[in-house]
Amino acid sequence: MTTSKKHVMSLLGLVLTVSAVNAYAYTGQEFAGEAKISLKQARAIALKAYPGKITDEELEQEKGGSGLRYSFDIQHGKVTHEVGVDAKNGSLLENAAEGPNPD
């Protein structure tokens, strides 16, 4: 294998590794210091409310509850629910099927 091909393969491996790490990132990490409930705890609460596969997750400032919430899109079969968990006290804020125009 030529040096050029080795460099390309190394770069490709690095890109794939970084992509895999970013797949586990969530939107809103800048608010994590304000949260009293961890992302792991919030996931467990959300999946208890609506079992399935989490396809999207974020931490956001939004009206209702303490004003800071984890929002999860959870797919079960062909149905996707948006489940909201208060990031400061762990209460369930939302558990509803996503509409035709999800945010």
Backbone as XML, in Angstrom:
<?xml version="1.0"?>
<chain id="A" units="angstrom">
  <residue number="1" name="MET">
    <atom name="N" x="0.862" y="-1.171" z="0.000"/>
    <atom name="CA" x="0.000" y="0.000" z="0.000"/>
    <atom name="C" x="0.906" y="1.231" z="0.000"/>
  </residue>
  <residue number="2" name="THR">
    <atom name="N" x="0.607" y="2.179" z="-0.821"/>
    <atom name="CA" x="1.421" y="3.386" z="-0.916"/>
    <atom name="C" x="1.175" y="4.286" z="0.293"/>
  </residue>
  <residue number="3" name="THR">
    <atom name="N" x="2.099" y="5.178" z="0.521"/>
    <atom name="CA" x="1.979" y="6.117" z="1.635"/>
    <atom name="C" x="0.721" y="6.962" z="1.493"/>
  </residue>
  <residue number="4" name="SER">
    <atom name="N" x="0.407" y="7.358" z="0.280"/>
    <atom name="CA" x="-0.788" y="8.165" z="0.032"/>
    <atom name="C" x="-2.048" y="7.404" z="0.433"/>
  </residue>
  <residue number="5" name="LYS">
    <atom name="N" x="-2.126" y="6.144" z="0.063"/>
    <atom name="CA" x="-3.305" y="5.333" z="0.411"/>
    <atom name="C" x="-3.385" y="5.131" z="1.921"/>
  </residue>
  <residue number="6" name="LYS">
    <atom name="N" x="-2.242" y="4.981" z="2.584"/>
    <atom name="CA" x="-2.233" y="4.821" z="4.041"/>
    <atom name="C" x="-2.770" y="6.074" z="4.713"/>
  </residue>
  <residue number="7" name="HIS">
    <atom name="N" x="-2.390" y="7.235" z="4.199"/>
    <atom name="CA" x="-2.879" y="8.494" z="4.761"/>
    <atom name="C" x="-4.392" y="8.620" z="4.575"/>
  </residue>
  <residue number="8" name="VAL">
    <atom name="N" x="-4.871" y="8.257" z="3.404"/>
    <atom name="CA" x="-6.307" y="8.321" z="3.126"/>
    <atom name="C" x="-7.061" y="7.369" z="4.047"/>
  </residue>
  <residue number="9" name="MET">
    <atom name="N" x="-6.557" y="6.165" z="4.232"/>
    <atom name="CA" x="-7.222" y="5.184" z="5.096"/>
    <atom name="C" x="-7.211" y="5.658" z="6.556"/>
  </residue>
  <residue number="10" name="SER">
    <atom name="N" x="-6.098" y="6.245" z="6.994"/>
    <atom name="CA" x="-6.022" y="6.771" z="8.360"/>
    <atom name="C" x="-7.022" y="7.901" z="8.565"/>
  </residue>
  <residue number="11" name="LEU">
    <atom name="N" x="-7.090" y="8.786" z="7.591"/>
    <atom name="CA" x="-8.033" y="9.901" z="7.668"/>
    <atom name="C" x="-9.472" y="9.403" z="7.682"/>
  </residue>
  <residue number="12" name="LEU">
    <atom name="N" x="-9.768" y="8.432" z="6.854"/>
    <atom name="CA" x="-11.112" y="7.854" z="6.812"/>
    <atom name="C" x="-11.463" y="7.227" z="8.160"/>
  </residue>
  <residue number="13" name="GLY">
    <atom name="N" x="-10.529" y="6.508" z="8.753"/>
    <atom name="CA" x="-10.758" y="5.904" z="10.068"/>
    <atom name="C" x="-11.037" y="6.957" z="11.125"/>
  </residue>
  <residue number="14" name="LEU">
    <atom name="N" x="-10.289" y="8.057" z="11.076"/>
    <atom name="CA" x="-10.490" y="9.141" z="12.026"/>
    <atom name="C" x="-11.870" y="9.769" z="11.857"/>
  </residue>
  <residue number="15" name="VAL">
    <atom name="N" x="-12.272" y="10.008" z="10.627"/>
    <atom name="CA" x="-13.585" y="10.594" z="10.350"/>
    <atom name="C" x="-14.694" y="9.680" z="10.863"/>
  </residue>
  <residue number="16" name="LEU">
    <atom name="N" x="-14.577" y="8.393" z="10.632"/>
    <atom name="CA" x="-15.602" y="7.451" z="11.096"/>
    <atom name="C" x="-15.656" y="7.394" z="12.615"/>
  </residue>
  <residue number="17" name="THR">
    <atom name="N" x="-14.503" y="7.464" z="13.262"/>
    <atom name="CA" x="-14.465" y="7.458" z="14.724"/>
    <atom name="C" x="-15.132" y="8.700" z="15.291"/>
  </residue>
  <residue number="18" name="VAL">
    <atom name="N" x="-14.812" y="9.864" z="14.750"/>
    <atom name="CA" x="-15.422" y="11.111" z="15.213"/>
    <atom name="C" x="-16.924" y="11.092" z="14.970"/>
  </residue>
  <residue number="19" name="SER">
    <atom name="N" x="-17.349" y="10.568" z="13.834"/>
    <atom name="CA" x="-18.783" y="10.486" z="13.525"/>
    <atom name="C" x="-19.495" y="9.596" z="14.531"/>
  </residue>
  <residue number="20" name="ALA">
    <atom name="N" x="-18.879" y="8.491" z="14.895"/>
    <atom name="CA" x="-19.493" y="7.574" z="15.858"/>
    <atom name="C" x="-19.621" y="8.233" z="17.220"/>
  </residue>
  <residue number="21" name="VAL">
    <atom name="N" x="-18.614" y="8.988" z="17.642"/>
    <atom name="CA" x="-18.672" y="9.682" z="18.923"/>
    <atom name="C" x="-19.776" y="10.727" z="18.902"/>
  </residue>
  <residue number="22" name="ASN">
    <atom name="N" x="-19.897" y="11.490" z="17.810"/>
    <atom name="CA" x="-20.921" y="12.519" z="17.725"/>
    <atom name="C" x="-22.325" y="11.942" z="17.674"/>
  </residue>
  <residue number="23" name="ALA">
    <atom name="N" x="-22.488" y="10.694" z="17.292"/>
    <atom name="CA" x="-23.812" y="10.079" z="17.253"/>
    <atom name="C" x="-24.414" y="10.007" z="18.645"/>
  </residue>
  <residue number="24" name="TYR">
    <atom name="N" x="-23.560" y="9.999" z="19.682"/>
    <atom name="CA" x="-24.051" y="9.915" z="21.046"/>
    <atom name="C" x="-24.197" y="11.286" z="21.701"/>
  </residue>
  <residue number="25" name="ALA">
    <atom name="N" x="-23.816" y="12.331" z="20.997"/>
    <atom name="CA" x="-23.963" y="13.681" z="21.530"/>
    <atom name="C" x="-25.432" y="14.093" z="21.451"/>
  </residue>
  <residue number="26" name="TYR">
    <atom name="N" x="-25.793" y="15.064" z="22.256"/>
    <atom name="CA" x="-27.152" y="15.575" z="22.191"/>
    <atom name="C" x="-27.121" y="17.090" z="22.105"/>
  </residue>
  <residue number="27" name="THR">
    <atom name="N" x="-28.177" y="17.656" z="21.590"/>
    <atom name="CA" x="-28.298" y="19.096" z="21.466"/>
    <atom name="C" x="-28.590" y="19.691" z="22.837"/>
  </residue>
  <residue number="28" name="GLY">
    <atom name="N" x="-27.986" y="20.832" z="23.133"/>
    <atom name="CA" x="-28.278" y="21.522" z="24.382"/>
    <atom name="C" x="-27.305" y="21.241" z="25.502"/>
  </residue>
  <residue number="29" name="GLN">
    <atom name="N" x="-26.154" y="20.693" z="25.194"/>
    <atom name="CA" x="-25.178" y="20.366" z="26.231"/>
    <atom name="C" x="-24.760" y="21.589" z="27.038"/>
  </residue>
  <residue number="30" name="GLU">
    <atom name="N" x="-24.910" y="22.778" z="26.466"/>
    <atom name="CA" x="-24.521" y="23.994" z="27.189"/>
    <atom name="C" x="-25.394" y="24.239" z="28.417"/>
  </residue>
  <residue number="31" name="PHE">
    <atom name="N" x="-26.552" y="23.574" z="28.508"/>
    <atom name="CA" x="-27.444" y="23.719" z="29.659"/>
    <atom name="C" x="-27.226" y="22.630" z="30.710"/>
  </residue>
  <residue number="32" name="ALA">
    <atom name="N" x="-26.346" y="21.688" z="30.443"/>
    <atom name="CA" x="-26.162" y="20.522" z="31.316"/>
    <atom name="C" x="-25.808" y="20.912" z="32.751"/>
  </residue>
  <residue number="33" name="GLY">
    <atom name="N" x="-25.088" y="21.997" z="32.934"/>
    <atom name="CA" x="-24.716" y="22.431" z="34.280"/>
    <atom name="C" x="-25.910" y="22.852" z="35.123"/>
  </residue>
  <residue number="34" name="GLU">
    <atom name="N" x="-27.003" y="23.221" z="34.486"/>
    <atom name="CA" x="-28.217" y="23.632" z="35.202"/>
    <atom name="C" x="-29.112" y="22.448" z="35.560"/>
  </residue>
  <residue number="35" name="ALA">
    <atom name="N" x="-28.905" y="21.315" z="34.907"/>
    <atom name="CA" x="-29.766" y="20.145" z="35.111"/>
    <atom name="C" x="-29.425" y="19.444" z="36.420"/>
  </residue>
  <residue number="36" name="LYS">
    <atom name="N" x="-30.432" y="19.015" z="37.134"/>
    <atom name="CA" x="-30.249" y="18.236" z="38.363"/>
    <atom name="C" x="-30.381" y="16.740" z="38.072"/>
  </residue>
  <residue number="37" name="ILE">
    <atom name="N" x="-31.040" y="16.421" z="36.966"/>
    <atom name="CA" x="-31.239" y="15.042" z="36.520"/>
    <atom name="C" x="-30.250" y="14.793" z="35.384"/>
  </residue>
  <residue number="38" name="SER">
    <atom name="N" x="-29.540" y="13.679" z="35.428"/>
    <atom name="CA" x="-28.580" y="13.374" z="34.365"/>
    <atom name="C" x="-29.310" y="12.916" z="33.105"/>
  </residue>
  <residue number="39" name="LEU">
    <atom name="N" x="-28.613" y="12.974" z="32.000"/>
    <atom name="CA" x="-29.175" y="12.484" z="30.737"/>
    <atom name="C" x="-29.544" y="11.010" z="30.870"/>
  </residue>
  <residue number="40" name="LYS">
    <atom name="N" x="-28.714" y="10.237" z="31.523"/>
    <atom name="CA" x="-28.982" y="8.799" z="31.712"/>
    <atom name="C" x="-30.268" y="8.588" z="32.515"/>
  </residue>
  <residue number="41" name="GLN">
    <atom name="N" x="-30.445" y="9.367" z="33.588"/>
    <atom name="CA" x="-31.670" y="9.255" z="34.391"/>
    <atom name="C" x="-32.891" y="9.668" z="33.582"/>
  </residue>
  <residue number="42" name="ALA">
    <atom name="N" x="-32.752" y="10.751" z="32.814"/>
    <atom name="CA" x="-33.871" y="11.237" z="32.004"/>
    <atom name="C" x="-34.255" y="10.216" z="30.942"/>
  </residue>
  <residue number="43" name="ARG">
    <atom name="N" x="-33.264" y="9.569" z="30.331"/>
    <atom name="CA" x="-33.558" y="8.512" z="29.349"/>
    <atom name="C" x="-34.386" y="7.403" z="29.984"/>
  </residue>
  <residue number="44" name="ALA">
    <atom name="N" x="-33.992" y="6.980" z="31.177"/>
    <atom name="CA" x="-34.711" y="5.899" z="31.863"/>
    <atom name="C" x="-36.160" y="6.300" z="32.144"/>
  </residue>
  <residue number="45" name="ILE">
    <atom name="N" x="-36.366" y="7.531" z="32.585"/>
    <atom name="CA" x="-37.726" y="8.026" z="32.858"/>
    <atom name="C" x="-38.539" y="8.043" z="31.565"/>
  </residue>
  <residue number="46" name="ALA">
    <atom name="N" x="-37.941" y="8.543" z="30.488"/>
    <atom name="CA" x="-38.641" y="8.638" z="29.197"/>
    <atom name="C" x="-38.995" y="7.258" z="28.663"/>
  </residue>
  <residue number="47" name="LEU">
    <atom name="N" x="-38.060" y="6.324" z="28.739"/>
    <atom name="CA" x="-38.323" y="4.977" z="28.213"/>
    <atom name="C" x="-39.325" y="4.209" z="29.069"/>
  </residue>
  <residue number="48" name="LYS">
    <atom name="N" x="-39.425" y="4.546" z="30.344"/>
    <atom name="CA" x="-40.449" y="3.933" z="31.192"/>
    <atom name="C" x="-41.825" y="4.448" z="30.774"/>
  </residue>
  <residue number="49" name="ALA">
    <atom name="N" x="-41.887" y="5.733" z="30.412"/>
    <atom name="CA" x="-43.156" y="6.336" z="29.987"/>
    <atom name="C" x="-43.582" y="5.837" z="28.612"/>
  </residue>
  <residue number="50" name="TYR">
    <atom name="N" x="-42.600" y="5.643" z="27.718"/>
    <atom name="CA" x="-42.911" y="5.169" z="26.366"/>
    <atom name="C" x="-41.749" y="4.304" z="25.872"/>
  </residue>
  <residue number="51" name="PRO">
    <atom name="N" x="-41.840" y="2.989" z="26.063"/>
    <atom name="CA" x="-40.757" y="2.101" z="25.646"/>
    <atom name="C" x="-40.565" y="2.117" z="24.128"/>
  </residue>
  <residue number="52" name="GLY">
    <atom name="N" x="-39.328" y="2.046" z="23.702"/>
    <atom name="CA" x="-38.993" y="2.027" z="22.287"/>
    <atom name="C" x="-37.534" y="2.382" z="22.099"/>
  </residue>
  <residue number="53" name="LYS">
    <atom name="N" x="-37.221" y="2.928" z="20.931"/>
    <atom name="CA" x="-35.850" y="3.314" z="20.599"/>
    <atom name="C" x="-35.768" y="4.831" z="20.527"/>
  </residue>
  <residue number="54" name="ILE">
    <atom name="N" x="-34.842" y="5.408" z="21.288"/>
    <atom name="CA" x="-34.642" y="6.855" z="21.240"/>
    <atom name="C" x="-33.951" y="7.194" z="19.930"/>
  </residue>
  <residue number="55" name="THR">
    <atom name="N" x="-34.579" y="8.060" z="19.145"/>
    <atom name="CA" x="-34.011" y="8.448" z="17.852"/>
    <atom name="C" x="-33.442" y="9.867" z="17.877"/>
  </residue>
  <residue number="56" name="ASP">
    <atom name="N" x="-33.823" y="10.660" z="18.879"/>
    <atom name="CA" x="-33.303" y="12.018" z="18.994"/>
    <atom name="C" x="-33.453" y="12.449" z="20.444"/>
  </residue>
  <residue number="57" name="GLU">
    <atom name="N" x="-32.510" y="13.253" z="20.917"/>
    <atom name="CA" x="-32.595" y="13.745" z="22.287"/>
    <atom name="C" x="-31.956" y="15.124" z="22.365"/>
  </residue>
  <residue number="58" name="GLU">
    <atom name="N" x="-32.532" y="15.953" z="23.228"/>
    <atom name="CA" x="-31.977" y="17.283" z="23.420"/>
    <atom name="C" x="-32.323" y="17.800" z="24.803"/>
  </residue>
  <residue number="59" name="LEU">
    <atom name="N" x="-31.523" y="18.726" z="25.254"/>
    <atom name="CA" x="-31.780" y="19.440" z="26.491"/>
    <atom name="C" x="-32.087" y="20.866" z="26.077"/>
  </residue>
  <residue number="60" name="GLU">
    <atom name="N" x="-33.250" y="21.371" z="26.488"/>
    <atom name="CA" x="-33.672" y="22.679" z="25.983"/>
    <atom name="C" x="-34.368" y="23.493" z="27.058"/>
  </residue>
  <residue number="61" name="GLN">
    <atom name="N" x="-34.312" y="24.794" z="26.876"/>
    <atom name="CA" x="-35.085" y="25.693" z="27.716"/>
    <atom name="C" x="-36.431" y="25.870" z="27.038"/>
  </residue>
  <residue number="62" name="GLU">
    <atom name="N" x="-37.484" y="25.561" z="27.779"/>
    <atom name="CA" x="-38.829" y="25.643" z="27.210"/>
    <atom name="C" x="-39.825" y="25.885" z="28.333"/>
  </residue>
  <residue number="63" name="LYS">
    <atom name="N" x="-40.906" y="26.581" z="28.018"/>
    <atom name="CA" x="-41.942" y="26.859" z="29.011"/>
    <atom name="C" x="-42.490" y="25.554" z="29.565"/>
  </residue>
  <residue number="64" name="GLY">
    <atom name="N" x="-42.939" y="25.605" z="30.802"/>
    <atom name="CA" x="-43.512" y="24.437" z="31.459"/>
    <atom name="C" x="-42.508" y="23.813" z="32.401"/>
  </residue>
  <residue number="65" name="GLY">
    <atom name="N" x="-42.997" y="23.331" z="33.515"/>
    <atom name="CA" x="-42.111" y="22.729" z="34.500"/>
    <atom name="C" x="-41.114" y="23.757" z="35.007"/>
  </residue>
  <residue number="66" name="SER">
    <atom name="N" x="-39.877" y="23.344" z="35.174"/>
    <atom name="CA" x="-38.829" y="24.240" z="35.674"/>
    <atom name="C" x="-38.273" y="25.151" z="34.588"/>
  </residue>
  <residue number="67" name="GLY">
    <atom name="N" x="-38.659" y="24.913" z="33.350"/>
    <atom name="CA" x="-38.152" y="25.701" z="32.230"/>
    <atom name="C" x="-36.968" y="25.057" z="31.527"/>
  </residue>
  <residue number="68" name="LEU">
    <atom name="N" x="-36.498" y="23.920" z="32.047"/>
    <atom name="CA" x="-35.397" y="23.185" z="31.434"/>
    <atom name="C" x="-35.832" y="21.733" z="31.315"/>
  </residue>
  <residue number="69" name="ARG">
    <atom name="N" x="-35.769" y="21.205" z="30.096"/>
    <atom name="CA" x="-36.258" y="19.837" z="29.920"/>
    <atom name="C" x="-35.436" y="19.063" z="28.918"/>
  </residue>
  <residue number="70" name="TYR">
    <atom name="N" x="-35.423" y="17.766" z="29.138"/>
    <atom name="CA" x="-34.898" y="16.836" z="28.150"/>
    <atom name="C" x="-36.069" y="16.467" z="27.254"/>
  </residue>
  <residue number="71" name="SER">
    <atom name="N" x="-35.837" y="16.461" z="25.972"/>
    <atom name="CA" x="-36.865" y="16.083" z="25.016"/>
    <atom name="C" x="-36.346" y="14.901" z="24.206"/>
  </residue>
  <residue number="72" name="PHE">
    <atom name="N" x="-37.117" y="13.840" z="24.164"/>
    <atom name="CA" x="-36.734" y="12.623" z="23.457"/>
    <atom name="C" x="-37.763" y="12.277" z="22.401"/>
  </residue>
  <residue number="73" name="ASP">
    <atom name="N" x="-37.305" y="11.886" z="21.236"/>
    <atom name="CA" x="-38.165" y="11.260" z="20.240"/>
    <atom name="C" x="-37.939" y="9.771" z="20.393"/>
  </residue>
  <residue number="74" name="ILE">
    <atom name="N" x="-39.009" y="9.043" z="20.683"/>
    <atom name="CA" x="-38.907" y="7.609" z="20.907"/>
    <atom name="C" x="-39.801" y="6.895" z="19.906"/>
  </residue>
  <residue number="75" name="GLN">
    <atom name="N" x="-39.200" y="6.003" z="19.145"/>
    <atom name="CA" x="-39.931" y="5.269" z="18.116"/>
    <atom name="C" x="-40.261" y="3.872" z="18.618"/>
  </residue>
  <residue number="76" name="HIS">
    <atom name="N" x="-41.513" y="3.503" z="18.429"/>
    <atom name="CA" x="-41.987" y="2.150" z="18.732"/>
    <atom name="C" x="-42.841" y="1.736" z="17.538"/>
  </residue>
  <residue number="77" name="GLY">
    <atom name="N" x="-42.331" y="0.800" z="16.767"/>
    <atom name="CA" x="-43.024" y="0.444" z="15.527"/>
    <atom name="C" x="-42.959" y="1.618" z="14.578"/>
  </residue>
  <residue number="78" name="LYS">
    <atom name="N" x="-44.101" y="2.012" z="14.045"/>
    <atom name="CA" x="-44.144" y="3.145" z="13.115"/>
    <atom name="C" x="-44.518" y="4.449" z="13.806"/>
  </residue>
  <residue number="79" name="VAL">
    <atom name="N" x="-44.740" y="4.399" z="15.117"/>
    <atom name="CA" x="-45.174" y="5.572" z="15.863"/>
    <atom name="C" x="-43.985" y="6.182" z="16.609"/>
  </residue>
  <residue number="80" name="THR">
    <atom name="N" x="-43.855" y="7.493" z="16.508"/>
    <atom name="CA" x="-42.834" y="8.212" z="17.256"/>
    <atom name="C" x="-43.519" y="9.139" z="18.245"/>
  </residue>
  <residue number="81" name="HIS">
    <atom name="N" x="-43.123" y="9.037" z="19.503"/>
    <atom name="CA" x="-43.642" y="9.904" z="20.559"/>
    <atom name="C" x="-42.574" y="10.903" z="20.941"/>
  </residue>
  <residue number="82" name="GLU">
    <atom name="N" x="-42.996" y="12.105" z="21.314"/>
    <atom name="CA" x="-42.094" y="13.046" z="21.942"/>
    <atom name="C" x="-42.357" y="12.953" z="23.436"/>
  </residue>
  <residue number="83" name="VAL">
    <atom name="N" x="-41.309" y="12.672" z="24.178"/>
    <atom name="CA" x="-41.411" y="12.538" z="25.626"/>
    <atom name="C" x="-40.517" y="13.598" z="26.251"/>
  </residue>
  <residue number="84" name="GLY">
    <atom name="N" x="-41.105" y="14.413" z="27.121"/>
    <atom name="CA" x="-40.368" y="15.476" z="27.794"/>
    <atom name="C" x="-40.204" y="15.161" z="29.265"/>
  </residue>
  <residue number="85" name="VAL">
    <atom name="N" x="-38.996" y="15.356" z="29.776"/>
    <atom name="CA" x="-38.683" y="15.107" z="31.180"/>
    <atom name="C" x="-38.063" y="16.376" z="31.759"/>
  </residue>
  <residue number="86" name="ASP">
    <atom name="N" x="-38.608" y="16.852" z="32.875"/>
    <atom name="CA" x="-38.071" y="18.038" z="33.525"/>
    <atom name="C" x="-36.638" y="17.746" z="33.982"/>
  </residue>
  <residue number="87" name="ALA">
    <atom name="N" x="-35.701" y="18.585" z="33.575"/>
    <atom name="CA" x="-34.285" y="18.349" z="33.855"/>
    <atom name="C" x="-33.886" y="18.711" z="35.281"/>
  </residue>
  <residue number="88" name="LYS">
    <atom name="N" x="-34.788" y="19.340" z="36.014"/>
    <atom name="CA" x="-34.451" y="19.723" z="37.390"/>
    <atom name="C" x="-35.105" y="18.839" z="38.441"/>
  </residue>
  <residue number="89" name="ASN">
    <atom name="N" x="-36.253" y="18.203" z="38.089"/>
    <atom name="CA" x="-36.903" y="17.368" z="39.101"/>
    <atom name="C" x="-37.322" y="15.993" z="38.581"/>
  </residue>
  <residue number="90" name="GLY">
    <atom name="N" x="-37.134" y="15.713" z="37.299"/>
    <atom name="CA" x="-37.421" y="14.390" z="36.749"/>
    <atom name="C" x="-38.876" y="14.104" z="36.438"/>
  </residue>
  <residue number="91" name="SER">
    <atom name="N" x="-39.747" y="15.105" z="36.581"/>
    <atom name="CA" x="-41.167" y="14.851" z="36.304"/>
    <atom name="C" x="-41.407" y="14.742" z="34.798"/>
  </residue>
  <residue number="92" name="LEU">
    <atom name="N" x="-42.415" y="13.967" z="34.443"/>
    <atom name="CA" x="-42.800" y="13.777" z="33.049"/>
    <atom name="C" x="-43.627" y="14.980" z="32.603"/>
  </residue>
  <residue number="93" name="LEU">
    <atom name="N" x="-43.164" y="15.674" z="31.563"/>
    <atom name="CA" x="-43.849" y="16.877" z="31.092"/>
    <atom name="C" x="-44.676" y="16.643" z="29.844"/>
  </residue>
  <residue number="94" name="GLU">
    <atom name="N" x="-44.286" y="15.644" z="29.058"/>
    <atom name="CA" x="-44.977" y="15.389" z="27.789"/>
    <atom name="C" x="-44.785" y="13.934" z="27.409"/>
  </residue>
  <residue number="95" name="ASN">
    <atom name="N" x="-45.820" y="13.364" z="26.821"/>
    <atom name="CA" x="-45.755" y="12.015" z="26.276"/>
    <atom name="C" x="-46.869" y="11.918" z="25.231"/>
  </residue>
  <residue number="96" name="ALA">
    <atom name="N" x="-46.555" y="12.346" z="24.018"/>
    <atom name="CA" x="-47.579" y="12.409" z="22.974"/>
    <atom name="C" x="-46.981" y="12.025" z="21.630"/>
  </residue>
  <residue number="97" name="ALA">
    <atom name="N" x="-47.835" y="11.469" z="20.782"/>
    <atom name="CA" x="-47.404" y="11.127" z="19.428"/>
    <atom name="C" x="-46.997" y="12.411" z="18.715"/>
  </residue>
  <residue number="98" name="GLU">
    <atom name="N" x="-45.893" y="12.313" z="17.977"/>
    <atom name="CA" x="-45.436" y="13.467" z="17.221"/>
    <atom name="C" x="-46.400" y="13.753" z="16.102"/>
  </residue>
  <residue number="99" name="GLY">
    <atom name="N" x="-46.673" y="15.025" z="15.899"/>
    <atom name="CA" x="-47.583" y="15.440" z="14.845"/>
    <atom name="C" x="-46.896" y="15.445" z="13.501"/>
  </residue>
  <residue number="100" name="PRO">
    <atom name="N" x="-47.610" y="15.913" z="12.472"/>
    <atom name="CA" x="-47.053" y="15.927" z="11.112"/>
    <atom name="C" x="-45.906" y="16.921" z="10.930"/>
  </residue>
  <residue number="101" name="ASN">
    <atom name="N" x="-45.783" y="17.910" z="11.839"/>
    <atom name="CA" x="-44.720" y="18.921" z="11.746"/>
    <atom name="C" x="-43.897" y="18.913" z="13.039"/>
  </residue>
  <residue number="102" name="PRO">
    <atom name="N" x="-43.087" y="17.890" z="13.271"/>
    <atom name="CA" x="-42.320" y="17.832" z="14.508"/>
    <atom name="C" x="-41.315" y="18.981" z="14.590"/>
  </residue>
  <residue number="103" name="ASP">
    <atom name="N" x="-41.029" y="19.439" z="15.817"/>
    <atom name="CA" x="-40.074" y="20.543" z="15.937"/>
    <atom name="C" x="-38.678" y="20.093" z="16.182"/>
  </residue>
</chain>
